[in-house]
Amino acid sequence: MANRQQSSSAYSSVIPNLDTKLGASTASPSSSSPSIQRFPPPPTPPVIQPNQIHSPLIRTPPNLPSPSNHGIRTTSGSPVPHMSTPPGPPVFSSPLQPAAVPFRTSPSTPQPIAYSSNSSLPTSSPSPLFSNGSVEFQHQSSGITEDLTHDADSPNVLFSAHKVLKQKKLANVPSLGFGALVSPGREVSFGPQIIQRDPHRCHNCGAYANLYSNILLGSGQWQCVICRNLNGSEGEYIAPSKEELRNLPELSSPLVDYVQTTNKRPGFIPVSESRISAPVVLVIDECLDEQHLQHLQSSLHAFVDSLPPTTRLGIVLYGRTVSVYDFSEESIASADVLPGDKSPSEESLRALIYGTGIYLTPIHASLPVAHAILSSMREYKLKLPEVSRDRCLGVAVEFALAIIQGPSAEISRGVVKRPGGNSRIIVCAGGPSTYGPGSVPHSLGHPNYPHLEKTALKWMEMLGREANRRNTVVDILCAGTCPVRVPVLQPLAKSSGGVLILHDDFGEAFGVNLQRASTRAAGSHGILEIRCSDNIFVSQVVGPGEEAHMDNHESFKNDTALAIQMLSVEETQSFAVSMETRGDIKSDFVYFQFAIRYSNVYQADISRVITVRLPTVDSISAYLASVQDEVAAVLIGKRTLLRAKNFSDAVDMRVTLDERIKDIATKFGSQVPKSKLNRYPKELLLLPELLFHLRRGPLLGSILGHEDERSVLRSLFLNASFDLSLRMLAPRCLMHREGGTFEELPAYDLAMQSDSAVVLDHGTDVFIWLGAELAAQEGKSAAALAACRTLAEELTELRFPAPRILAFKEGSSQARYFVSRLIPAHKDPPYEQEARFPQLRTLNAEQRTKLKSSFIHFDDPSFCEWMRTLKVSPPEPR
């Protein structure tokens, strides 16, 4: 079991200046499993309307019916996201709804949960603690997991493989490591088991009692699955039979929530409708030109109209000064104007928050005032370039924090309330911070720019940490054409637990992200603890947190859990956890327990416990067959992007991916007869293609034009949930068919057929491509475009950040964004094209000739060409 010092060295944070990678520098949890046939035969699979599509996260075995195949014709085996009823006419997508069960949902049911036919006590783990009655224990213990079945594909904890190799040498192969994606804030669709009492925990290691624990029915003692220690249950687990024990949630479900409300709100049982609305303060750049200002005002008016009536809103504008708006004036827009050249003094803050003004008020009481304030904004009058305008962004955020915390902040009609849940500051920025603390010079050519930038970085990070300490998340939404100096702003968002997003303008996508940012349920004071059995230890963690140094030795003698402090607890986040083993595993099963403790938006203290059991195997082929290719690819991607801090690093990481492919083929593949090529393992069918998309896409490739764009994309990817991470890594391609249906195809340029319309979902961008022949038919092209746009909005209905949706015609200048993200399979010989893109078989000779002649030659290799340059034979489609 990992000791605390070794666990400490395992954590890699993505917070600025803390991106230190701990553990093996090249190790990476990787693998992927071909659960579904990548390219099934082309004969007419079922097609239905978009609103009938379902979406599991992990593919099911090919011999089992998969719900993901019921909605879209699938020739690639990619998972199909859920799509609801098409969105209505409003300009903005409907915001995220409050979670049905507002607990910071965290890793939920494990991957494949294997159940023993007899006792669940590992055969090779006799504990010395049972020396005075081990035989009796074996006969009287109850394996609660017998005859139980659970959904193995939980959205909260996704393992890279459903089995674990026993041999240390093979299990720890860096190119195909082992790990899990943990989503602490993800909503649990089936609802967690809620327990309103203290949990039973192992006195030795601190692990929680769970459905895999062996129990002595006569005495109620239970055996810890992590350290094998025998513990008492104060008689609670005494039962005449194991069936009786199944009535206890923690002994019947792999995911349970322990809820403590005594200290804060006695007797309070949270329900969605009674969710406490945390304050939202808008911090708005007032140095905008008229066109940008008009778009921003339109988005802000729609935003305040979308807020729930109980949401408490504040508005702060900043330029060279800071204007804190007072909602007590109902007829005019009134503000206290404060200097922006230095941080506010205690005297000025006291004068503000103890004054008579109301700076934070429920939207139902002040909606007309909010609209009046937004309408009163005026464009920037001075004749200065956008980048040269003074913006005291840092000081404005300090004032926003003050009004959230101040005693007058919660006054509404004479009633004073204390805030509940995480507060949120949303910065709407059109340019860099160039005035006051946390600012940089207007010009990059300033002789002292590097030093001033370093000083600004540290100050912004300190401000973000102070916001986090006050349970306030800072999201920064940037838009326009002016460079915002992303390196300076990112530390503020990251260290507070928020995000920084770039937009082309202040239009629709910006407005949607405003709504979705404000409605994200955010828990606070989050701690994630990870415990593993059988000498398995955590070698690295990548995600939105930092290592927490906790001393539990007074309570638990040998608690070796790795503890991570989460900056916020939200559904859109995940942690990539890499694991290794210190020695060969002798047990038939290994156990993993994820405990998440946090305060939710109802001010209740939650301890969410998820326990996972995976079988161990000696067979390499059995292990490879259990590998989940998409999860493994995302884990590899996050570990790789952690080290790609700039474009030069990104180029180096492409080479690292090449070496990874070669090493997997060498270690787990075979030699091609009469050839120098290594055959890639057939079990890992999709992994190399997913990594090829990563290598040439916007995360590591040369698609993005500015380093700020790549930096923001990298930060989003490192913290993103599995669903968004997968789409950012590899795009999903859907071709429009007659009747408004869609066929899913591999993301190859062979999909660019002139009589078709194609939707390409790449996570933060969704592209709609109309072929030239289709575009020439006005009626058909309009119907196809409408269907594609509806599909795009459905695919991204709850995604945060909301992607930009771009539509263009074949041959237009914007089409290059679409073409550059597709694998250039037109360079492959026809037999390989048909094997990997079976839809080609439905085209007649004339259509194929026309398609072939439409491609322009360029030097990018196809997937098959790339694999062969690595001396590896690509896996053959099934």
N, C-alpha and C positions, 0 to 999 in steps of 0.2 A: 504494500500500500504506500502510496506517495506520502513522504513526510512533508511538513509545512514548507520547509525551505525549497524542496524540489517543486512543490506546487506553485510556489511564488514565481519560480523561474519559468513557469509555463505560460504566463499571460502576456499577450501582445495587445496593447491598446491602440486604438486609432485616433486618440486625442492628440493634438499637436504636441510635439516634444515628448510624447510618450509612446510613439510608434516603435518601441523597441521590441524586436521579435525575440521571444524567449523559447528555448528548446532548440531542436535541430533546425539549422538554418534552411535546409532544403527540403525537410520532410513536409509532406502534404497529404492530407487525407484525400484519397482519390479512389475512384472506381465508379463504374456504372454498370447497371445490369440491364441486359436486353430482356425486359419483361414482356414487351409486346413486339410483334413483328414490325420491323422498321418499314418495310415496303411490302405489304400484303398484295396479293394478286389484284389486278385492276378491275375485275368484273364488278359491276354496279353495286357498291355498298349502299346502305340506306342513307338518304339525305333528308334533313328536316329543316324547319325554320330555326333561325338563330335563338329564339327565346325558349327552345326546347333543349338546349345544350347543357350538359352537366360537366363537372370538372373535378375529378380526383387529382391528387398531387402526384401520386406514384403509379406507374403502370401496373396493371395486373398481369399475371401469367397468361401466355397466349392461349392456353386451353380453357380459360375462364372468361365469361362474358364481362366486358368492361364498360361501366357507364360512360366512360369518356368517348366511346365509339358510337353512341346513340345519336349524336347530334350532327356531326360533321363527317363527311367522308374523309377518312384518315388514311393517308398513304405513308406517313412518316412516323407514326407511333407517338407523336408528341401529345402531352396531356391537353385537354380542352377546358379552358376556363369557363366558369359558370356565367351564363348570360341571362339577365332578367328581361322583363318586358321592356320594349324599346322606350328610350327616354322621351318625355313630352316636349312641347314647344319651347319652354324657357331657355334662355341663352345659356345658363349654367347648369351643369349636371347637378342632380340633387346631392346635397352633402351627406357625409357619413352619418348614419343614425347612431344614437347611443347604444352601446353594447347591451344586448339582452340581459347578460349576466356580467356586470361591470367589473369583474375581477380581472386583474392583469393576468390574462390567461397565459400560462406559460406551458413549457413543454408538456404536452399531454400524452396520451397513450403512446407507448413505444411503437417501434416498427413491429416486425413479426414477433409476437409474443408466443414463445414455444411453451407448451405445457407438458410436464412429465406425466406418464401414465400411472406412476405410483407416487411415492413421496417426492416432494420437490427439494429435499435435502441433497445437495451435490454429493455424489458418491465418493469423491476424493477429499472431502473436507471434514473429517472427524475433528471436533474441537476439543482441546484438553479441558475446556470448561465442563464437559459432560463426563468427566472421568468417574464420577460416583453414580452414574445412572444413564450412560449413553445407550445401552441396550433398551432400557425402558423408554427412553426418549424416542428411539427409532420406532417402537411399537405404538406409542401413545400419541405421537405427533400427528397433526393434521395438515396435509398439503391442501390449502384452501383453493389452489388454482386448478385442481382436478375438475374436469368436465366444464370448465368455464371457457368461453370464447369472447374475444374482444376485437374491435377494429384495430388491425395492426398498423394501419397507415394513418397515424395521427398527424394533424397539421402542426402540432406544437413541438414534437421531437421527431426529426427525420434522420435516420442513420444511413451512412453511406453503404452499408451492407446489412443484411438480415441475419448473417452468421459471422462468427469470429473464428479466425484461424488459431489453432492451438500452438503452432510453432512460432516462437518469438522472431526468428530470423525472417520468416516470410510475412508475418503480421506487421512487422515494422519496416517493410520495404518503403522507402520515402516516396517513390513515384506512385504507389498505390496504397496509401495509408488508410487509416480507419478513423472515423469521426462522426459527428452529428451536427445538425442545424437545430438550434434551440430558439424557439420564438416565445419568450416569456409573456408578451402582451397579446398574443393571438386569441381571438374569441373562440370559445369551444361551442360548436354548433349543437351538440347534444346536452350541454349544460354540465357543470361539474357537480360531484357529490359534495355537499356542504356539511361540515361538522362544526358544531358550536361548542367545542371543548378543547382542552389542551391535548396535543398529540402524544402518543406513546413513542418515546425515543430510546435508542440504544444507549445504555449508560457508558459504553466504552467508546464508540465512534460518533455518536450523535445522529445516526441514520434513523429513519422513521419506520414504524411497523407498516407492513404492506401486504398485499394479497399473496406474495410469494413466501412470506414468513412461515416457518414451521411452528406449530403451536401445540403445547401439551394441554390437552383438553381438560385434564383433571386439575391442574394447578393454574392454568391460564398463562404460563410462561411462554415467551415467543423467542425464536432464534433470529438474530440479525442476518440478513442476506449479504451484508457487506463485510463484516468482520467475524461472523459466526458466533458472536457472543449470545449467551442466554440471559433474557431480561424478564422482569416481572411486569404484570399488567394491572396490579392492584385488584385482581380478581375479575377484571372486566372481560377477559377472554376465556373464562371458565364456561364450558358449554357441554351439553350431552353429546353433541355431534357437530361435524364440520358444517352441516347445513345451517345450524343455528348461527355459526360465526359469519356466514355470508350476509347476514342482516346488518353487519357493521360495515359502513361504506369503505373504510380503509382496507378491509380484508376482502372486498369484492370488486373494487375498481382500481385501475392503475393510476387514476388521476383523482385527487381529492383536494378540497379547499378547507383549511381550518380557519374559521372566522372569529376574530376577537373584537367585540365592540364595547366592552365594559367601560373602558377608560374614557371613551370619547362620546359615544351615543348609546347609552344603555338600552338594551332591548330592541335596537334598530335592526331590522332585516332589510337589506338593500333590495330595491326593485328599480327597474329601468326608469319608470316614470318619475321617480322621486330623486333622480340624480341631481346632485348639487352642481350648479353651473359655476365653474371657476371664472374669475375675471379675465377679460380679453382687452388688452390695450393696443391700439393701433399707433405706431410711430411712423409718421409719414414725411417723406422728403418733399419740401416745398420749393425746391430749385428746379422745377420742370418747365419745359417749353409747353406751349399751348396744346399741341397735338397730344403729347404724352399725358398732359394733365387731364384732358377731356376723357381719354380712355381710362385713366386711373379713377376719376370721379365716377364714371359709369360703373366700374367694377366695385367701387366702395359702396355706392348706393345699393347695388344689388346684394352686396355682402351684408350690410346692416339689416336689410329686409329679410334675409335668410336666417338671422340669428334667432334662437329660441327666446321667448319673451322674458325668461328669467335671467338670461345672460347679462352680466354686468360689464359695461363697455366704457372704455376711456379713450380719448383721442389726444395725441401729442404730435405737433408739427415741428420740424427742425430745419434750419438753414444755418445762418450765422448766429441765430438765437433759437431758443426753445419756447414754443407756445403750448401751454398746458390748458386745454379747454374746460370751461366751467359750464356744467349742465344746469345750474340753478337759474340761468337766464333763459327764459323760454322764448322770448321774442327776437333776440339777436344772438349772433355767434360771439361769445365773450371768452377771452383767454388771458391767463397770466403769462407775460412775456419775461423770460429769464435769460441771463447771459449764457453763451455756449462756449466761451473760451477756457473754462476750467470747471472742474467737478463742483457740484453744489455744496455749499458749506452747511453745517448743521443748522445754523441760524436761518438760512434761506429755506431749507427743507421744513424746519419747524414752522416758519411763517406760512408756508404753503399748505402743509397738511393739517395744521391747527386753525386754519382760517375758515372763512364761512363758505368757501366754494365747494361745489360737489363735482369731483373729477372722475368718479366711477359710479355708474348708476344702472339699474336694470333697464334693459332696452325697452320694455313695455311702457315704462314711465317717461322715457325721453326720446322716443324714436323721431318725432318731428325736430327736436333740437339737434340730434345727430345728423339728420339730413341737411339742416340749415348750416351746420358747421362745415360739412363736406362741400356744400354748394358755395360757401364763401371763399374757398381756396382760389388763389389767383396765380397765373403763370409768372415765371421769373422775368423781371423787368430789365435787369442790367445786361449790357451787351458783352457777356463773357462766355467763352466756350464752356460746355457742360462740365468738363473735367476740372476747370479752374474755379468753379463756384464753391464757396465755403459751406461745408456740411458738418455740423457737430453731432454726428450720429451717436457717438459714445455717451455724451452728456445727456442726450435725449432719452436713451435707454435708462440712465441713472434716475432721471425724473420719473420715468414710467414705473420703475421698481418702487420708488418712494410713494407714489399715489396708490399702488397696490397694497403696500404695507401700512400706510398711514391710517390714523383713526377716523379721519373724515372720508376715507375712500369708500366705506360701505354705508354711508348715510343715504337713506332714501325715505323722505317724508318723516323724518324724526326717528327712524329706527336704525340702530347700529347693529350690523352683523359682522361676524368674523368669516374670513374666506375659507372655503373648503376645497380640497383637491388642488391640483397644480394650476397655477395661474399661467397665462400665456401672453407674451408680447410678440406682436407681428410687425416687423419692420418692412415698410414698403420703400425700397431704395432705388433711385435712378442714377446714382453716381457714387464715388468713393467718399470715405470719411476723411475730410481734409482740414478740419478745424477742431481745436480743443483736444483733450486727452484721447488717445487711441487713433490719432489722425496721422496721415502721411502727407508729404509735400504734393502740390498739384502736379509737378513734373517729375517723371522718372529720372530725368537728367540732373536732378538736384545733387550737389556734391556730397551731401550727407545722407542721401536717401536710404542706403542699406542700414545704417545705424538707427535712423528714425523709424524705419519699417520694423526692425527688431523690437524696438521699444514699444511701438504700437501693438505688435503681436502679443507681447507679454501683458500689456494693459487690458487688451480685449479678452484675453484668456482669464485674467483675474476677475473681470466684470462678469464673464459667463459663469465662473465658479460661484461668485456671490449670488447671481440669479438662481443658480441651482440650489444653493444653501437656503434660499428663501422660497423654494418650491415653485420657481418660475422658469418656464421654458421660453427661449428666445428663438423664433423662426425669422429668417431674413429672406424676403422675396424680392429679388432684383429684376429689373426690366429696362428695356431701352438699348440704345447703341453705345452709351458711355461706359468705358471700362470701370468696374466697381472695385478693383484691387481685391480679388477673392482671398488671397493669402491673409489679408488683414482682417477680413470679416469672418472667415471660417472659424477661428478659435472662439469667437463669441457664441456662435450657434452651437458648435460641437460641445463645448464645456458646459453649456446650460442644458444639454439634452435635446436641442432643436436641430433644424436643418437649414441649409442655404440652398436656394433654387434660383437658377437663371431663366429668364423668359425673353423672348424676342421683343415683346411689347407688354403694355398693361391691359391687354384685351382679354379674350375669353379664357385662355388657359390660366392666366394670372388670377382672374376672378374665381375660377373653380378652385384653385389652390388656396386662395384666401378662405373660402368656405370650408374646405376639407382640413386645413390647418387648425382652424378654430374649434372644430368638432371632434378632433382626435381625443379619445379618452386617455388621460395620462395619469398613471399612478406615480407615487413618489417614495423616496427612501427605500428603493429596491435593492435587495441583495439576492444574488443567485449562487447557490451552493451546489457543487457537483461531487458526488461520491461514486467510486467504482470498486468492484470486487476483484479478487484474483490478481493482484499486482498490476492491474491496469491503471494508468495514470494519465492525467491531462497534460499534454505537451505544449499546447498553444491555444489561445482563445483570441478571436478577432470579432470585434463588435462594439456597440455603443456603451462602453463602460470602462472601468479600471479596476485593478486588483484591490480588494478590500483586505486589510490586515486585521483579522479578528482573533481574539484570544478566548477560545471556548474550553481551555484546559481545566478551568475550575468546575465546569459542568460535565465535560466529557474527557476522559483521560487520554484517549488516542484519536482525537478528531483530526483527520488528515484531509478534510474537504477543501477543495479550491473554492474560495469565495470571491465573487465579483460584485462590485458596487455598480449598479445601473444608474445612469444619469437621468433616465426617465423610463417609464414602463408603458410602451405603446404597441399597438397591433402591427405597425408597419416595420418593426425591428426584428432582428435575429442575431444570434451569436453563432459563429462557426467554431466548433470545439474539436480539436484534433487530439487523438488519444494514441498511446503506445502501451506496450506491455514490458515489464521488467524481466520476465522469464516465461518459459513454456507454461501453458495453461493445462491443468489436469482435470478440471471440473467439466461436467457436461453442459453447464450453463454459466453465463456471467451476468452480473447485475449492475445496473446503472440507476442512480437516483438523483433527480434534479429537484431541489427545494428552492422555491422563490418566495421571499418574504417582502412585503411592501404594504403601503397604505393606498387604498383605492380612492376613487372620486367620491365615495360615500363616507370617507374618514374612518373606514373600518380597516383593521390590520388583518391582512390575509397571509396565510402560509400555504402556498400551493405545492403539493408534493406529487411528483410523477416518477413511477418506478418502472423500469424496463428490464425484461429478461430476454437474452439472446442465446441461442444454442451455439456450442463450439463444434468445430469440425477439423478433421485431419486432411480431408480431401481438398486440394486446391481448386478442382473444377466445381465442387459443391460450393465453395466460398465465392468463386467468381460468378457463379450463376445467381448468387444472392445479392450481388452488388447492384446498387441503385444508381444507374449512370448519371441521372440528372442531379441527384443530391451530391454525388461525388464530384461532378463537374463544378457545381457551385462552390463546394468546399475548396477545391483546387483553385478556382478563380479568386476567391477571397484571400487565400494565402498568397497567391501570386500578386494580386493588386496591392496588398499591404506593402510590398517591397517596391512597387512601381510608383515612387513618389513624384517623379517628373518624367518627361518624355524620354530622356536618355535611359532611365531605369526601365521604362516600358519596352524599349528595344531589347535590352538585356533579358527581360522576362520572356520575350518571344523565344529566345534561344533556350531558356529554361524549359519552356513547354515542349520544344522539340526534343530536348534530352529526356524529358519525362515519358514521351511517347516511345522513344527508343528503348528506355529502360524497362517499361512495362512489357514490350514485345520480347525483350531478352529474358526477363525473369519469369514471365508467365505464358509466353507464346511458344512457337516451335519454328524450326527451320523449314523454309520452302524447299522441296526437293529440287536438286540441280540448280540452285540459285543461291545468291548471297543475301537474299532478303529474309528477314524474320517475319513469320506470319503473326499478325496481331491476334490476341485471344478472341475467339468467336463469341465468348460470353459477354465481352465488353463492346457490344456492337456500336452503341451511340456515343460513347465517351470521346473517341478521337475527333469525331465531327463537331461535337459541342466545343471542344478545346480549340478546334480550327476556327470556329466562329469567334471565340474569345480572342484568339491571336490576331485576327484581321479586322475585328470590329472596333467600335469607338473606344473601348476600354484600354486596349493595348495597341491598336492599329493607328493609321494616319488619317482617319476619316475627319476628326475634329480639327478645326483650324487654329484654335487658340488654347493655350495651356490652362487658362482659367476654366474653360468648358470641361476639359479632361479632369481637372482637379475636383470640380464639383461632382462630376459623374462618378469618379472614383470614390469620393466620400459617401455618396448615396449608395453605391453598390456594396461597400464594406459593411454598412449598417442595415441594408434592406432585408425584407422578409424573403423567404424562399421563392415565392411566386414572382415577385418583381426581380429578384436577382437572376432567376433563370431566364426571364424575358430579356433582361439587359445583356445577358451573356450570349444568348442565341435567339434570333428572331423567329417568329412564328408566321407562316405564310398561308393565306386562305384565298382561294380563287372563287370569284362569284360565278354562280351557275343560273340557268333559267329558273324562274319562279322564286328568286330571292334566296336560294340556298347557297351554301358554301362548301367547297371541297378543300380539305387541308392537304398541303403538298410540302415536300422538302423545300427549304429556303434556298433554292437554286435559281440561277438566271433563266433556266428553261421554262420557268413560270411566266416569263414576259411574252405571252402570246398575244398578238395584235388584236384579236377579236375578244379579248377578255379584260376583266377588271380584277385587280389583286389587292388584298389588304396585307400589309406587313407590320406586325406588332413587335417593336424592338424595345419595349419597356418604357423608356422616357420619350419615345417618339413612335407615332403610328403613321404609316404612309399608305395612301390610296393611289394606285397607279392605274390609269386608263389606257388601254392599247389604242393605237391610232385608228384602226378599223372601227372599233367600238365608238370612239370619240366622234367619228364622222357621222354616226347615226344619232341624231339629237335626242329622240325619244328614248331609245334604249340606253344611251349613255347616262341620261338624267336619272332613269330608274336604277341603273347599276350603281351610280354614284350615291344616290340616296340610301340604297341598301347597304353599301359599304360603309357609309358614314354612321348609319344606325348600328351596324356591327361593331365598328370601332368604339363608339360610345358605350355600348354594352360591355365590351371586353374590358374597358377601363373605368367602369362606372364608379367603383370604390377605390381606385388606385390613388395612392399618394406618394410622390407628387403626381398630379394629373399630367399626362403627356400632351405634347402638342400634336395635333392631327393635321397633316398636310396632304392635299390632293393635287395631282398634276397629271399631265398627259405624256404619253410616250414621246420621246425626243425633245422635251422641254429642258431648260437648264436645271430646274429643280429635280428632274428625274435622276440626276446623278446621286442624290442622297439615297434613293431607293436602290439603284444598281450596285452601289459600292458595298451594300450590306448583304448581297446575295453571293453565294458561292458560284464562281464562273465554270459551271459544269459543261458549258457548250464546247469546251476544249477537249473533253473526254471522247473516246471512241463510242460509236452508237451502242454497242452492247453494254458498256458501262453506264451510259446515260439511261437506257431502258431499265437496267437492274436497279438503279438508285432513284429513278424518276419514272415509275411505271405509267404515269398518265400520258407519256409520249406515245404509248401504243394505241391510244385512242385517236391520234391524229393521222390524217391521210398523207400520202406522199407529197402533195402540193403544200399542205400546211407545214410539214416538217421542213421542206425546202425553204419556204418563206421564213420560218423561224430561224433556220441556220443562217440565212443571208442577212438577218437583222442585227447580228452581233458585230460589235467593233472589236478588233483585236487589241489586247493589252497584255502586259507581262505577268499579272497576278496568276499564280498557279491554281489549278482546281484542287479539290480535296485529295483526289487520287494521286495527282502529280506531287503534291506536298508530301504525302505519306511515302511515296517511292523515293523522293530525295533523301528521306531519313533512313533508307534501306529497310523499310517496313512494308509488308504487303497489307493493304487496307482490308478490314474485315468485310466479308461478302454479305450483302443483304439477304435476308431470309425470304 
